Amino acid sequence: MTKMDMIWIAAASLLYPSTSSKRTITRKAIQGRVTELFGVSITPVVVERHLVSSVDRQADKGQPSRGGSRNRYLYRTHDGITPSLSGNFRLYKTADTPHDAHEKTGKTLPEVEMVAAEYQHFLHWYTAQYLNAPH
């Protein structure tokens, strides 16, 4: 499992079972849960920049097709609806699409085959209840 997928699992485990957009979590809470669940540490930039749907992909200027994640795992907000560069986080929802940054067209959750069985219920909850829940 990649560190990006670990971040998604950590965030989902902190939000579950709520589907409210107003339910948000801090970067520190996400980092702490990654360490708790997987025994690894992650750098703040992965949470704050690479996986946030409203932040432009950090492409390699020399080779624009390389570098930076297109994934839209997280949405950063102060109020649960409006994107923010300094708010807390929640998982991405379909209703967030209008705020997607340039080249943020990637997946919104890990692939089920890449996730340990003990965490797969979060993927099912996300697709069945969270992803298309209204703000």
Beta strands, then each sheet from edge to edge (+ up, - down):
strand 1: 74-77
strand 2: 88-91
sheet 1: 1+ 2-
end
